[in-house]
Amino acid sequence: MPAKGWIEVSDRYCKGCELCVSACPQDVLELDKERLTPKGYHPAHIFKEGCTGCAICALVCPDAAITVYREITKAVPAAV
């Protein structure tokens, strides 16, 4: 089962450059055309399920606007 993750994008720092969108291996990011940041940019957001929390988007973000969260699942011990 793949890991599950999600992101938070800071409206204060995101400038809508789309580097995170093009870097996402799961293709789950896009610019939110419904919203504008206080600086007038369309921020990135997750538009469908499938984020694994890989953090590639955060690594390529030049303004450190993305915080990545990953769901922790506990492994079930194997039966002996």
Backbone atoms as SQL, in Angstrom:
CREATE TABLE atoms (id INTEGER PRIMARY KEY, chain TEXT, resi INTEGER, resn TEXT, atom TEXT, x REAL, y REAL, z REAL);
INSERT INTO atoms VALUES
  (1, 'A', 1, 'MET', 'N', 0.852, -1.179, 0.000),
  (2, 'A', 1, 'MET', 'CA', 0.000, 0.000, 0.000),
  (3, 'A', 1, 'MET', 'C', 0.895, 1.238, 0.000),
  (4, 'A', 2, 'PRO', 'N', 0.708, 2.151, -0.953),
  (5, 'A', 2, 'PRO', 'CA', 1.546, 3.344, -0.998),
  (6, 'A', 2, 'PRO', 'C', 1.262, 4.275, 0.178),
  (7, 'A', 3, 'ALA', 'N', 2.280, 5.036, 0.523),
  (8, 'A', 3, 'ALA', 'CA', 2.137, 6.002, 1.610),
  (9, 'A', 3, 'ALA', 'C', 1.145, 7.081, 1.208),
  (10, 'A', 4, 'LYS', 'N', 0.530, 7.704, 2.206),
  (11, 'A', 4, 'LYS', 'CA', -0.393, 8.807, 1.953),
  (12, 'A', 4, 'LYS', 'C', 0.215, 10.075, 2.529),
  (13, 'A', 5, 'GLY', 'N', 0.067, 11.155, 1.798),
  (14, 'A', 5, 'GLY', 'CA', 0.598, 12.423, 2.259),
  (15, 'A', 5, 'GLY', 'C', -0.279, 13.572, 1.834),
  (16, 'A', 6, 'TRP', 'N', 0.088, 14.746, 2.286),
  (17, 'A', 6, 'TRP', 'CA', -0.605, 15.972, 1.890),
  (18, 'A', 6, 'TRP', 'C', 0.362, 17.125, 2.100),
  (19, 'A', 7, 'ILE', 'N', 0.025, 18.254, 1.529),
  (20, 'A', 7, 'ILE', 'CA', 0.884, 19.432, 1.637),
  (21, 'A', 7, 'ILE', 'C', 0.086, 20.630, 2.126),
  (22, 'A', 8, 'GLU', 'N', 0.808, 21.580, 2.665),
  (23, 'A', 8, 'GLU', 'CA', 0.268, 22.908, 2.955),
  (24, 'A', 8, 'GLU', 'C', 1.146, 23.891, 2.208),
  (25, 'A', 9, 'VAL', 'N', 0.516, 24.794, 1.494),
  (26, 'A', 9, 'VAL', 'CA', 1.241, 25.794, 0.724),
  (27, 'A', 9, 'VAL', 'C', 1.012, 27.150, 1.380),
  (28, 'A', 10, 'SER', 'N', 2.091, 27.835, 1.694),
  (29, 'A', 10, 'SER', 'CA', 2.008, 29.137, 2.330),
  (30, 'A', 10, 'SER', 'C', 1.628, 30.206, 1.307),
  (31, 'A', 11, 'ASP', 'N', 0.492, 30.857, 1.538),
  (32, 'A', 11, 'ASP', 'CA', 0.083, 31.962, 0.663),
  (33, 'A', 11, 'ASP', 'C', 1.058, 33.129, 0.746),
  (34, 'A', 12, 'ARG', 'N', 1.770, 33.198, 1.826),
  (35, 'A', 12, 'ARG', 'CA', 2.719, 34.297, 2.010),
  (36, 'A', 12, 'ARG', 'C', 3.927, 34.160, 1.078),
  (37, 'A', 13, 'TYR', 'N', 4.325, 32.912, 0.777),
  (38, 'A', 13, 'TYR', 'CA', 5.540, 32.701, -0.006),
  (39, 'A', 13, 'TYR', 'C', 5.324, 32.163, -1.414),
  (40, 'A', 14, 'CYS', 'N', 4.232, 31.460, -1.672),
  (41, 'A', 14, 'CYS', 'CA', 4.014, 30.865, -2.990),
  (42, 'A', 14, 'CYS', 'C', 3.801, 31.954, -4.042),
  (43, 'A', 15, 'LYS', 'N', 4.562, 31.844, -5.140),
  (44, 'A', 15, 'LYS', 'CA', 4.420, 32.816, -6.223),
  (45, 'A', 15, 'LYS', 'C', 3.911, 32.184, -7.512),
  (46, 'A', 16, 'GLY', 'N', 3.375, 30.953, -7.398),
  (47, 'A', 16, 'GLY', 'CA', 2.759, 30.314, -8.555),
  (48, 'A', 16, 'GLY', 'C', 3.710, 29.984, -9.678),
  (49, 'A', 17, 'CYS', 'N', 4.935, 29.628, -9.374),
  (50, 'A', 17, 'CYS', 'CA', 5.937, 29.377, -10.421),
  (51, 'A', 17, 'CYS', 'C', 5.755, 28.029, -11.110),
  (52, 'A', 18, 'GLU', 'N', 4.982, 27.138, -10.531),
  (53, 'A', 18, 'GLU', 'CA', 4.655, 25.817, -11.071),
  (54, 'A', 18, 'GLU', 'C', 5.811, 24.823, -11.089),
  (55, 'A', 19, 'LEU', 'N', 6.928, 25.114, -10.439),
  (56, 'A', 19, 'LEU', 'CA', 8.017, 24.144, -10.376),
  (57, 'A', 19, 'LEU', 'C', 7.568, 22.881, -9.646),
  (58, 'A', 20, 'CYS', 'N', 6.787, 23.054, -8.594),
  (59, 'A', 20, 'CYS', 'CA', 6.294, 21.896, -7.845),
  (60, 'A', 20, 'CYS', 'C', 5.335, 21.072, -8.683),
  (61, 'A', 21, 'VAL', 'N', 4.528, 21.735, -9.485),
  (62, 'A', 21, 'VAL', 'CA', 3.552, 21.047, -10.332),
  (63, 'A', 21, 'VAL', 'C', 4.274, 20.156, -11.335),
  (64, 'A', 22, 'SER', 'N', 5.298, 20.672, -11.970),
  (65, 'A', 22, 'SER', 'CA', 6.016, 19.883, -12.976),
  (66, 'A', 22, 'SER', 'C', 6.901, 18.813, -12.351),
  (67, 'A', 23, 'ALA', 'N', 7.308, 18.984, -11.090),
  (68, 'A', 23, 'ALA', 'CA', 8.189, 18.010, -10.427),
  (69, 'A', 23, 'ALA', 'C', 7.428, 16.872, -9.763),
  (70, 'A', 24, 'CYS', 'N', 6.149, 17.011, -9.546),
  (71, 'A', 24, 'CYS', 'CA', 5.370, 16.008, -8.809),
  (72, 'A', 24, 'CYS', 'C', 5.282, 14.695, -9.595),
  (73, 'A', 25, 'PRO', 'N', 5.867, 13.605, -9.059),
  (74, 'A', 25, 'PRO', 'CA', 5.817, 12.336, -9.786),
  (75, 'A', 25, 'PRO', 'C', 4.424, 11.699, -9.795),
  (76, 'A', 26, 'GLN', 'N', 3.554, 12.129, -8.910),
  (77, 'A', 26, 'GLN', 'CA', 2.197, 11.577, -8.848),
  (78, 'A', 26, 'GLN', 'C', 1.194, 12.400, -9.662),
  (79, 'A', 27, 'ASP', 'N', 1.610, 13.548, -10.172),
  (80, 'A', 27, 'ASP', 'CA', 0.741, 14.449, -10.949),
  (81, 'A', 27, 'ASP', 'C', -0.529, 14.819, -10.196),
  (82, 'A', 28, 'VAL', 'N', -0.373, 15.209, -8.933),
  (83, 'A', 28, 'VAL', 'CA', -1.536, 15.572, -8.125),
  (84, 'A', 28, 'VAL', 'C', -1.582, 17.064, -7.784),
  (85, 'A', 29, 'LEU', 'N', -0.628, 17.837, -8.291),
  (86, 'A', 29, 'LEU', 'CA', -0.593, 19.276, -7.995),
  (87, 'A', 29, 'LEU', 'C', -0.980, 20.098, -9.215),
  (88, 'A', 30, 'GLU', 'N', -1.605, 21.223, -8.943),
  (89, 'A', 30, 'GLU', 'CA', -1.906, 22.212, -9.971),
  (90, 'A', 30, 'GLU', 'C', -2.024, 23.565, -9.283),
  (91, 'A', 31, 'LEU', 'N', -2.066, 24.625, -10.078),
  (92, 'A', 31, 'LEU', 'CA', -2.304, 25.948, -9.508),
  (93, 'A', 31, 'LEU', 'C', -3.798, 26.113, -9.290),
  (94, 'A', 32, 'ASP', 'N', -4.149, 26.692, -8.159),
  (95, 'A', 32, 'ASP', 'CA', -5.554, 26.899, -7.798),
  (96, 'A', 32, 'ASP', 'C', -6.058, 28.168, -8.477),
  (97, 'A', 33, 'LYS', 'N', -6.725, 28.012, -9.602),
  (98, 'A', 33, 'LYS', 'CA', -7.221, 29.161, -10.378),
  (99, 'A', 33, 'LYS', 'C', -8.411, 29.853, -9.715),
  (100, 'A', 34, 'GLU', 'N', -8.926, 29.262, -8.637),
  (101, 'A', 34, 'GLU', 'CA', -10.059, 29.845, -7.910),
  (102, 'A', 34, 'GLU', 'C', -9.616, 30.838, -6.832),
  (103, 'A', 35, 'ARG', 'N', -8.336, 30.805, -6.471),
  (104, 'A', 35, 'ARG', 'CA', -7.840, 31.630, -5.364),
  (105, 'A', 35, 'ARG', 'C', -6.638, 32.467, -5.788),
  (106, 'A', 36, 'LEU', 'N', -6.453, 33.561, -5.087),
  (107, 'A', 36, 'LEU', 'CA', -5.265, 34.398, -5.241),
  (108, 'A', 36, 'LEU', 'C', -4.634, 34.605, -3.872),
  (109, 'A', 37, 'THR', 'N', -3.314, 34.641, -3.842),
  (110, 'A', 37, 'THR', 'CA', -2.618, 34.958, -2.602),
  (111, 'A', 37, 'THR', 'C', -2.686, 36.473, -2.393),
  (112, 'A', 38, 'PRO', 'N', -2.301, 36.963, -1.211),
  (113, 'A', 38, 'PRO', 'CA', -2.290, 38.419, -0.995),
  (114, 'A', 38, 'PRO', 'C', -1.405, 39.173, -1.995),
  (115, 'A', 39, 'LYS', 'N', -0.425, 38.455, -2.579),
  (116, 'A', 39, 'LYS', 'CA', 0.452, 39.096, -3.566),
  (117, 'A', 39, 'LYS', 'C', -0.075, 38.964, -4.994),
  (118, 'A', 40, 'GLY', 'N', -1.210, 38.277, -5.164),
  (119, 'A', 40, 'GLY', 'CA', -1.841, 38.187, -6.474),
  (120, 'A', 40, 'GLY', 'C', -1.473, 36.977, -7.300),
  (121, 'A', 41, 'TYR', 'N', -0.928, 35.931, -6.684),
  (122, 'A', 41, 'TYR', 'CA', -0.552, 34.720, -7.402),
  (123, 'A', 41, 'TYR', 'C', -1.579, 33.609, -7.153),
  (124, 'A', 42, 'HIS', 'N', -1.679, 32.698, -8.096),
  (125, 'A', 42, 'HIS', 'CA', -2.481, 31.491, -7.902),
  (126, 'A', 42, 'HIS', 'C', -1.577, 30.473, -7.207),
  (127, 'A', 43, 'PRO', 'N', -1.907, 30.042, -5.979),
  (128, 'A', 43, 'PRO', 'CA', -1.040, 29.110, -5.262),
  (129, 'A', 43, 'PRO', 'C', -1.236, 27.666, -5.735),
  (130, 'A', 44, 'ALA', 'N', -0.242, 26.850, -5.482),
  (131, 'A', 44, 'ALA', 'CA', -0.338, 25.428, -5.794),
  (132, 'A', 44, 'ALA', 'C', -1.241, 24.748, -4.774),
  (133, 'A', 45, 'HIS', 'N', -1.857, 23.647, -5.187),
  (134, 'A', 45, 'HIS', 'CA', -2.657, 22.848, -4.266),
  (135, 'A', 45, 'HIS', 'C', -2.806, 21.440, -4.837),
  (136, 'A', 46, 'ILE', 'N', -3.193, 20.504, -3.974),
  (137, 'A', 46, 'ILE', 'CA', -3.464, 19.137, -4.413),
  (138, 'A', 46, 'ILE', 'C', -4.889, 19.116, -4.971),
  (139, 'A', 47, 'PHE', 'N', -5.051, 18.627, -6.199),
  (140, 'A', 47, 'PHE', 'CA', -6.383, 18.617, -6.804),
  (141, 'A', 47, 'PHE', 'C', -6.999, 17.224, -6.903),
  (142, 'A', 48, 'LYS', 'N', -6.223, 16.190, -6.567),
  (143, 'A', 48, 'LYS', 'CA', -6.788, 14.844, -6.559),
  (144, 'A', 48, 'LYS', 'C', -5.991, 13.989, -5.580),
  (145, 'A', 49, 'GLU', 'N', -6.543, 12.853, -5.226),
  (146, 'A', 49, 'GLU', 'CA', -5.864, 11.958, -4.301),
  (147, 'A', 49, 'GLU', 'C', -4.671, 11.304, -4.984),
  (148, 'A', 50, 'GLY', 'N', -3.712, 10.890, -4.180),
  (149, 'A', 50, 'GLY', 'CA', -2.554, 10.195, -4.726),
  (150, 'A', 50, 'GLY', 'C', -1.227, 10.710, -4.208),
  (151, 'A', 51, 'CYS', 'N', -1.250, 11.776, -3.408),
  (152, 'A', 51, 'CYS', 'CA', -0.012, 12.306, -2.834),
  (153, 'A', 51, 'CYS', 'C', 0.587, 11.260, -1.900),
  (154, 'A', 52, 'THR', 'N', 1.885, 10.992, -2.065),
  (155, 'A', 52, 'THR', 'CA', 2.571, 10.021, -1.218),
  (156, 'A', 52, 'THR', 'C', 3.443, 10.686, -0.161),
  (157, 'A', 53, 'GLY', 'N', 3.510, 12.007, -0.177),
  (158, 'A', 53, 'GLY', 'CA', 4.349, 12.711, 0.781),
  (159, 'A', 53, 'GLY', 'C', 5.825, 12.576, 0.463),
  (160, 'A', 54, 'CYS', 'N', 6.172, 12.431, -0.799),
  (161, 'A', 54, 'CYS', 'CA', 7.569, 12.221, -1.201),
  (162, 'A', 54, 'CYS', 'C', 8.437, 13.456, -0.972),
  (163, 'A', 55, 'ALA', 'N', 7.833, 14.630, -0.909),
  (164, 'A', 55, 'ALA', 'CA', 8.493, 15.914, -0.620),
  (165, 'A', 55, 'ALA', 'C', 9.321, 16.471, -1.766),
  (166, 'A', 56, 'ILE', 'N', 9.194, 15.931, -2.952),
  (167, 'A', 56, 'ILE', 'CA', 9.918, 16.490, -4.090),
  (168, 'A', 56, 'ILE', 'C', 9.451, 17.921, -4.360),
  (169, 'A', 57, 'CYS', 'N', 8.162, 18.163, -4.208),
  (170, 'A', 57, 'CYS', 'CA', 7.628, 19.512, -4.430),
  (171, 'A', 57, 'CYS', 'C', 8.290, 20.523, -3.496),
  (172, 'A', 58, 'ALA', 'N', 8.466, 20.141, -2.252),
  (173, 'A', 58, 'ALA', 'CA', 9.088, 21.044, -1.274),
  (174, 'A', 58, 'ALA', 'C', 10.563, 21.262, -1.591),
  (175, 'A', 59, 'LEU', 'N', 11.226, 20.243, -2.095),
  (176, 'A', 59, 'LEU', 'CA', 12.645, 20.370, -2.425),
  (177, 'A', 59, 'LEU', 'C', 12.893, 21.310, -3.596),
  (178, 'A', 60, 'VAL', 'N', 11.991, 21.316, -4.579),
  (179, 'A', 60, 'VAL', 'CA', 12.201, 22.172, -5.750),
  (180, 'A', 60, 'VAL', 'C', 11.641, 23.583, -5.573),
  (181, 'A', 61, 'CYS', 'N', 10.856, 23.804, -4.526),
  (182, 'A', 61, 'CYS', 'CA', 10.254, 25.124, -4.316),
  (183, 'A', 61, 'CYS', 'C', 11.329, 26.147, -3.954),
  (184, 'A', 62, 'PRO', 'N', 11.531, 27.161, -4.785),
  (185, 'A', 62, 'PRO', 'CA', 12.584, 28.141, -4.520),
  (186, 'A', 62, 'PRO', 'C', 12.291, 29.061, -3.337),
  (187, 'A', 63, 'ASP', 'N', 11.052, 29.086, -2.887),
  (188, 'A', 63, 'ASP', 'CA', 10.682, 29.993, -1.803),
  (189, 'A', 63, 'ASP', 'C', 10.307, 29.276, -0.511),
  (190, 'A', 64, 'ALA', 'N', 10.539, 27.969, -0.456),
  (191, 'A', 64, 'ALA', 'CA', 10.218, 27.161, 0.735),
  (192, 'A', 64, 'ALA', 'C', 8.780, 27.394, 1.190),
  (193, 'A', 65, 'ALA', 'N', 7.865, 27.397, 0.241),
  (194, 'A', 65, 'ALA', 'CA', 6.460, 27.678, 0.526),
  (195, 'A', 65, 'ALA', 'C', 5.649, 26.425, 0.845),
  (196, 'A', 66, 'ILE', 'N', 6.258, 25.238, 0.705),
  (197, 'A', 66, 'ILE', 'CA', 5.505, 23.992, 0.849),
  (198, 'A', 66, 'ILE', 'C', 5.972, 23.206, 2.066),
  (199, 'A', 67, 'THR', 'N', 5.000, 22.805, 2.876),
  (200, 'A', 67, 'THR', 'CA', 5.252, 21.894, 3.991),
  (201, 'A', 67, 'THR', 'C', 4.572, 20.583, 3.646),
  (202, 'A', 68, 'VAL', 'N', 5.314, 19.491, 3.765),
  (203, 'A', 68, 'VAL', 'CA', 4.805, 18.168, 3.396),
  (204, 'A', 68, 'VAL', 'C', 4.538, 17.359, 4.653),
  (205, 'A', 69, 'TYR', 'N', 3.422, 16.661, 4.644),
  (206, 'A', 69, 'TYR', 'CA', 3.051, 15.770, 5.746),
  (207, 'A', 69, 'TYR', 'C', 2.862, 14.377, 5.175),
  (208, 'A', 70, 'ARG', 'N', 3.251, 13.385, 5.971),
  (209, 'A', 70, 'ARG', 'CA', 3.115, 12.000, 5.535),
  (210, 'A', 70, 'ARG', 'C', 2.451, 11.201, 6.641),
  (211, 'A', 71, 'GLU', 'N', 1.436, 10.422, 6.258),
  (212, 'A', 71, 'GLU', 'CA', 0.719, 9.594, 7.209),
  (213, 'A', 71, 'GLU', 'C', 1.624, 8.437, 7.635),
  (214, 'A', 72, 'ILE', 'N', 1.713, 8.240, 8.923),
  (215, 'A', 72, 'ILE', 'CA', 2.529, 7.153, 9.444),
  (216, 'A', 72, 'ILE', 'C', 1.643, 5.939, 9.666),
  (217, 'A', 73, 'THR', 'N', 2.014, 4.836, 9.067),
  (218, 'A', 73, 'THR', 'CA', 1.291, 3.600, 9.263),
  (219, 'A', 73, 'THR', 'C', 2.209, 2.628, 9.978),
  (220, 'A', 74, 'LYS', 'N', 1.678, 1.951, 10.947),
  (221, 'A', 74, 'LYS', 'CA', 2.483, 0.997, 11.717),
  (222, 'A', 74, 'LYS', 'C', 2.408, -0.359, 11.050),
  (223, 'A', 75, 'ALA', 'N', 3.566, -0.971, 10.929),
  (224, 'A', 75, 'ALA', 'CA', 3.635, -2.298, 10.322),
  (225, 'A', 75, 'ALA', 'C', 3.065, -3.334, 11.269),
  (226, 'A', 76, 'VAL', 'N', 2.347, -4.259, 10.717),
  (227, 'A', 76, 'VAL', 'CA', 1.778, -5.343, 11.501),
  (228, 'A', 76, 'VAL', 'C', 2.831, -6.448, 11.573),
  (229, 'A', 77, 'PRO', 'N', 3.179, -6.903, 12.792),
  (230, 'A', 77, 'PRO', 'CA', 4.196, -7.942, 12.890),
  (231, 'A', 77, 'PRO', 'C', 3.734, -9.238, 12.220),
  (232, 'A', 78, 'ALA', 'N', 4.673, -9.902, 11.596),
  (233, 'A', 78, 'ALA', 'CA', 4.365, -11.155, 10.908),
  (234, 'A', 78, 'ALA', 'C', 4.035, -12.248, 11.902),
  (235, 'A', 79, 'ALA', 'N', 3.117, -13.100, 11.533),
  (236, 'A', 79, 'ALA', 'CA', 2.736, -14.220, 12.390),
  (237, 'A', 79, 'ALA', 'C', 3.849, -15.261, 12.409),
  (238, 'A', 80, 'VAL', 'N', 4.096, -15.797, 13.575),
  (239, 'A', 80, 'VAL', 'CA', 5.178, -16.791, 13.717),
  (240, 'A', 80, 'VAL', 'C', 4.618, -18.171, 13.731);
